[in-house]
Amino acid sequence: MPRYRYTAYDSQGKTVSGELEATSEASAVQSLRKEGLVPVEVRPKAGKEKSGERGGKPVSLEDHLLFCRSLASYLRGGLTLSHVLVLLAKQSPSVDLRTLYTRLKTEIEGGKSLGTGMRASGRFREDLVGMVESGERSGSLPQILDRASRLYRLEIGLRRRVRSALTYPLVMIAVGTAVVAFLLVYVVPKLSALFADMGESLPLPTRILLWMSSALEIAGIPLLVGGLVIFLWLRRKGSLFSKLPLKGLRERITLSLVFSHLATLLDCGIPLVQALSMIAPMDPDPSRWESVSGRVRKGYRLGQALQDEGSFAEDAVYIVQVGEAGGELSQALQQVADNSWEIAENRMARLADLVEPAMVLVLGAVVGFVVLAILLPIFDLSSLIR
């Protein structure tokens, strides 16, 4: 029989933790409640079987959306969970996902819950695993999967809009860099021999241009390879919002994403402390959510914990406190998410309006400098011929 680690509150409000044996996670929760404990977190104990089952890259956000939407639709149609996983495996174009869904089907037929199998695979996001486990306990899995699919659709849309806002500046930088590199690598070297035969002192802009051309000719390939490696490393390691240059804009986008997830987790019946631990990795600074979680464990209300932490926007803290006082915490969290995204969207629009002409001016100045540095000695040569 599998063992589970748990964290719960006793009748005096103190945190207790330990292990117990149960046939499933739902059975473990029921056993804890019979003992007068309020479960906060119940996890399968890591062991050889679990570590052996882990492997493969995490499921993408788009596949999370398709998984939730398809699973909810099939379950509402009256299909069994095992049959649904068979259909998902057949429909998936990825061999990796087909293997994953087949393994989940085997584990479910062996007596495990879907949430336990998903957690053991190590491939799904923690927030989805928590929502599935909550849905299985409450018997409302299709409804909770619908909530999860809406949440992931919102996150995908948010990511696409941020990526779209960054596309134009990045394209301008790439095109400008390519034009300048072409001039330095192909045009300037052909004229350098002509400049050398002049026997006259070259203008300062021309000397700078020749030095840049020589440096690029020597170190161009290493710089290109190094830049490509750094770009791929940052893309692999960095979060979506860490590339944004403005701290306030990045903070608002983060708040929109994190608070919308937190509202959905609470609506799905997941305890606040556990929900805070689930959404912490979505923030570039997860330590502040760990600090908030620690205060909530001590008995603080969420709004007070956010205020004491000191790094959250005042309007967000105020909305949470008002919603908490009125017993509408999840609605208040969603309102913070919506307000934060509206503020971020307006800031991105203003930033785009400023960046586009600024980049045109900068690139024009760079290309103008190159052209001027090439033409100045030619003008001097034509004056000597006259």
C-alpha positions in Angstrom: 0.0 0.0 0.0 1.5 3.4 -0.9 2.5 5.9 1.7 1.7 9.6 1.7 3.3 12.6 3.4 0.9 15.1 4.8 0.8 18.6 6.3 -2.4 19.5 8.3 -3.8 21.7 11.0 -5.0 20.1 14.3 -7.9 21.3 16.4 -5.8 24.0 18.1 -4.6 25.4 14.7 -1.1 24.0 15.0 0.7 22.6 11.9 1.4 18.9 12.1 3.1 16.7 9.5 3.8 13.0 9.1 3.1 9.9 7.0 0.3 7.4 6.6 -0.7 4.5 4.4 -3.7 4.7 2.2 -5.0 3.2 -1.0 -5.3 6.6 -2.7 -4.7 10.2 -1.9 -8.5 10.7 -1.4 -8.4 7.9 1.2 -5.5 9.6 2.9 -7.5 12.9 3.1 -10.5 11.1 4.5 -8.3 9.3 7.2 -6.9 12.6 8.3 -10.3 14.2 8.5 -11.5 11.3 10.7 -8.7 12.1 13.0 -9.8 15.7 13.4 -7.1 17.1 11.2 -7.6 19.7 8.4 -5.4 18.6 5.4 -3.3 21.3 3.8 -1.1 19.1 1.6 -1.0 15.4 0.9 1.7 14.0 -1.4 2.8 10.5 -2.4 6.0 9.6 -0.6 8.9 9.7 -3.0 10.4 6.2 -3.5 12.1 4.0 -6.0 8.9 3.4 -7.9 8.2 7.1 -8.2 11.7 8.1 -9.3 11.7 5.3 -11.8 8.5 6.6 -13.4 9.8 10.1 -13.8 11.4 11.1 -17.0 10.9 13.2 -20.1 10.4 16.9 -20.6 7.5 18.8 -19.0 4.3 18.9 -20.9 3.9 22.2 -22.8 1.3 24.8 -21.9 -0.5 24.2 -25.2 -0.7 20.5 -24.4 -1.9 21.2 -20.9 -4.8 23.2 -22.5 -5.6 20.4 -25.0 -5.4 17.8 -22.2 -7.9 19.7 -19.9 -10.3 20.6 -22.6 -10.4 17.1 -24.2 -10.6 15.3 -20.8 -13.5 17.5 -19.6 -15.4 17.1 -22.8 -15.1 13.3 -22.9 -15.9 12.9 -19.2 -19.1 15.0 -19.6 -20.0 12.6 -22.5 -20.1 9.7 -20.1 -16.8 8.0 -21.0 -14.7 6.4 -18.3 -11.4 7.9 -17.4 -9.5 4.9 -18.8 -11.3 5.1 -22.1 -10.7 8.8 -22.3 -6.9 8.3 -21.9 -7.0 5.7 -24.7 -8.6 8.3 -27.0 -6.1 11.0 -26.0 -3.2 8.6 -26.7 -4.6 7.8 -30.1 -5.2 11.4 -31.0 -1.9 12.8 -29.8 0.6 13.5 -32.6 3.5 13.2 -30.2 5.0 9.8 -29.4 6.1 11.1 -26.0 2.6 12.2 -25.1 1.1 8.9 -26.3 3.5 7.0 -24.0 2.6 9.3 -21.1 -1.2 8.9 -21.6 -0.8 5.1 -21.9 1.1 5.0 -18.7 -1.5 7.0 -16.9 -4.2 4.6 -18.2 -2.2 1.6 -16.8 -1.8 3.3 -13.4 -5.5 4.2 -13.2 -6.5 0.6 -14.1 -4.2 -0.5 -11.3 -6.1 1.5 -8.7 -4.3 4.8 -8.6 -6.1 8.1 -9.0 -5.5 10.4 -12.0 -3.9 13.1 -9.8 -1.5 10.5 -8.2 -0.5 9.3 -11.6 0.1 12.8 -12.9 2.1 13.8 -9.9 4.2 10.6 -10.1 5.0 11.3 -13.8 6.6 14.6 -12.9 5.5 16.0 -16.3 2.5 18.1 -15.4 2.4 21.5 -13.7 1.9 21.5 -10.0 -1.2 23.7 -10.2 -3.0 21.3 -12.6 -2.1 18.3 -10.4 -3.6 20.1 -7.4 -6.8 21.0 -9.3 -7.2 17.4 -10.6 -6.8 16.0 -7.1 -9.3 18.5 -5.7 -11.7 17.6 -8.5 -11.4 13.9 -7.8 -12.0 14.5 -4.1 -15.1 16.6 -4.7 -16.5 14.6 -7.6 -16.4 17.6 -9.9 -13.5 16.8 -12.1 -15.0 17.9 -15.5 -16.0 21.3 -14.1 -12.6 21.9 -12.6 -10.9 20.8 -15.8 -13.0 23.4 -17.6 -11.7 26.0 -15.2 -8.1 24.9 -15.8 -8.6 25.0 -19.6 -9.9 28.6 -19.3 -6.9 29.5 -17.1 -4.4 28.1 -19.5 -6.1 29.7 -22.5 -5.8 33.0 -20.7 -2.1 32.4 -20.0 -1.4 31.4 -23.6 -3.1 34.6 -24.8 -1.2 36.7 -22.4 2.1 35.2 -23.5 1.3 35.7 -27.1 0.3 39.4 -26.6 3.6 40.1 -24.7 5.6 38.3 -27.5 3.8 40.3 -30.1 4.7 43.5 -28.3 8.3 42.5 -28.3 8.4 41.4 -31.9 8.8 44.8 -33.6 11.7 46.1 -31.6 13.5 42.7 -31.9 13.0 42.7 -35.7 14.3 46.2 -35.9 17.4 45.4 -33.9 18.1 42.3 -36.0 17.6 44.1 -39.3 19.7 47.1 -38.3 22.5 44.9 -36.9 22.5 42.8 -40.2 22.7 46.0 -42.3 25.6 47.4 -40.3 27.4 44.1 -40.3 27.1 43.8 -44.1 28.6 47.3 -44.5 31.5 46.6 -42.2 32.3 43.1 -43.6 31.8 43.6 -47.3 31.7 47.3 -48.2 34.3 48.9 -45.9 37.1 46.3 -46.7 36.8 47.0 -50.4 37.3 50.7 -49.8 40.1 50.4 -47.3 42.7 49.8 -50.0 41.6 53.0 -51.7 41.8 54.9 -48.4 45.3 53.5 -47.8 46.5 54.7 -51.2 45.4 58.3 -50.5 48.4 58.9 -48.4 46.4 61.5 -46.4 45.3 61.5 -42.8 41.8 60.0 -42.7 39.0 61.6 -40.9 38.2 60.4 -37.4 34.9 58.7 -38.3 36.6 56.8 -41.1 39.4 55.6 -38.8 36.8 54.4 -36.3 34.9 52.6 -39.1 38.0 50.9 -40.3 38.9 49.8 -36.8 35.4 48.4 -36.3 35.6 46.6 -39.6 38.9 45.0 -38.7 37.7 43.9 -35.3 34.5 42.4 -36.8 36.5 40.6 -39.5 38.7 39.0 -36.8 36.2 38.3 -34.1 32.9 38.2 -36.1 32.4 34.5 -36.1 33.2 34.0 -32.4 30.9 36.9 -31.5 28.1 35.4 -33.6 28.5 32.0 -32.1 28.7 33.4 -28.6 25.7 35.6 -29.1 23.7 32.6 -30.4 24.7 30.4 -27.4 23.8 33.2 -25.0 20.4 33.7 -26.7 19.6 30.0 -26.6 20.7 29.7 -23.0 18.5 32.6 -21.9 15.6 31.3 -23.9 15.9 27.9 -22.2 16.5 29.2 -18.7 14.8 32.5 -18.5 11.2 33.1 -17.8 8.9 34.9 -20.3 8.8 38.1 -18.4 12.4 38.3 -17.3 13.3 39.8 -20.8 11.1 42.8 -20.3 13.3 45.9 -19.6 10.9 47.8 -17.3 10.5 46.5 -13.8 7.0 48.0 -13.3 5.7 46.4 -16.5 7.2 43.1 -15.6 5.7 43.2 -12.1 2.2 44.0 -13.5 2.3 41.1 -15.9 3.5 38.8 -13.2 0.7 39.9 -10.9 -1.9 39.3 -13.6 -0.7 35.7 -14.2 -0.1 34.7 -10.6 -3.3 36.2 -9.1 -5.5 34.7 -11.8 -4.0 31.2 -11.1 -4.5 31.7 -7.3 -8.1 32.7 -7.8 -8.8 29.5 -9.9 -7.0 27.3 -7.4 -9.1 28.7 -4.5 -12.3 28.2 -6.6 -11.3 24.6 -7.1 -11.3 24.0 -3.3 -7.5 24.0 -2.8 -6.4 25.4 0.6 -4.9 28.8 0.5 -1.5 27.7 1.9 -1.2 24.9 -0.7 -2.3 27.3 -3.5 0.4 29.8 -2.5 3.1 27.2 -2.8 1.7 26.1 -6.2 1.8 29.6 -7.7 5.2 30.7 -6.2 7.3 29.2 -9.1 5.4 31.4 -11.6 6.9 34.5 -10.1 10.5 35.5 -10.9 10.8 36.1 -7.1 9.2 33.1 -5.5 10.6 33.9 -2.1 8.1 36.6 -1.5 5.2 34.1 -1.9 7.0 31.7 0.5 7.1 34.6 2.9 3.3 35.3 2.4 2.6 31.6 2.8 4.5 31.5 6.1 2.5 34.4 7.5 -0.8 32.8 6.4 0.3 29.6 8.2 0.7 31.6 11.4 -2.8 32.9 11.2 -2.5 36.1 9.2 -5.1 37.0 6.6 -3.9 37.0 3.0 -4.3 40.8 2.6 -2.3 41.5 5.8 0.4 39.0 4.7 0.7 40.7 1.3 0.9 44.1 3.0 3.6 43.0 5.5 5.7 41.4 2.8 6.0 44.9 1.3 6.7 44.2 -2.4 3.2 44.2 -3.8 1.4 47.1 -5.3 -0.8 49.0 -2.9 -3.9 48.8 -5.1 -3.6 45.0 -5.3 -3.2 44.7 -1.5 -6.2 47.0 -0.9 -8.5 45.0 -3.3 -7.5 41.7 -1.7 -8.2 43.1 1.8 -11.6 44.4 0.8 -12.6 41.2 -0.9 -11.4 39.1 2.0 -13.4 41.2 4.4 -16.5 40.6 2.3 -15.9 36.9 1.9 -15.2 37.2 -1.8 -11.5 36.5 -1.9 -11.3 34.6 -5.2 -13.3 37.4 -6.9 -11.0 40.0 -5.5 -7.9 38.0 -6.7 -9.4 37.8 -10.2 -10.1 41.6 -10.1 -6.4 42.2 -9.2 -5.4 40.0 -12.1 -7.7 41.9 -14.6 -6.6 45.3 -13.3 -2.9 44.4 -13.5 -3.2 43.2 -17.0 -5.1 46.4 -18.1 -2.3 48.5 -16.6 0.4 46.3 -18.2 -1.4 46.5 -21.6 -1.6 50.3 -21.5 2.1 50.5 -20.5 3.1 48.2 -23.3 1.1 50.3 -25.8 2.8 53.5 -24.6 6.2 51.8 -24.7 5.7 50.7 -28.2 4.7 54.2 -29.3 8.0 55.5 -27.8 10.2 52.6 -28.9 9.3 52.5 -32.6 10.4 56.1 -33.5 13.4 55.9 -31.1 14.7 52.8 -32.8 14.2 54.3 -36.3 16.2 57.3 -35.2 19.0 55.2 -33.6 19.3 52.9 -36.6 19.2 55.9 -38.9 22.0 57.5 -37.0 24.1 54.4 -37.1 23.7 53.8 -40.8 24.2 57.6 -41.4 27.5 57.4 -39.4 28.7 54.5 -41.6 27.8 56.3 -44.8 29.4 59.5 -43.7 32.6 57.7 -42.7 32.8 56.2 -46.2 32.0 59.4 -48.1 34.3 61.8 -46.2 37.6 60.5 -47.6 35.9 60.2 -51.1 35.0 63.8 -50.9 38.7 64.6 -49.9 39.9 62.5 -52.8 37.7 64.3 -55.3 39.0 67.7 -54.1 42.6 66.5 -54.6 41.8 65.4 -58.2 40.4 68.8 -59.0 
